[in-house]
Amino acid sequence: MHKIDTFPVCRPRIVLGSDSKHSESPVHRALVSAGFEVDLAGGYDHVEELWRQQRHDVVLIEVAYAVSVDRAVDLALRLKQQDSRQFVGYLADPILHSSGLAGDALFPRDSRRLPEALRRFFGPQAL
């Protein structure tokens, strides 16, 4: 378990953005079904807008395609510039793990494995 000072004792509120319209729904559904509180931003362009409306404890950026790495990192950096304590994690397949994704954590895109990976990382407050 990781000690993260900025998380509330209760379950963290998550905003999810993706570069893939096909995979964001299964990930979102899996997280909601597992009891996570998730706002779906859809594309990367909507993440920052939704985040500004209501600050989320966790920002998850799904990276389904290698060509999206730069856009995902740019989004993460913009959020970190506005709030350096903001947790930004990526959801990526193993092939992209060494592609330069610079954030707080890297989680699997697999919707079956993701809820457990988040619980292991965040500890009991995640659910």
Helices and strands as residue ranges (DSSP letters): E 13-18, H 21-33, E 37-42, H 44-53, E 58-63, G 66-68, H 69-82, E 87-92, G 94-96, E 105-108, H 114-122, G 124-126
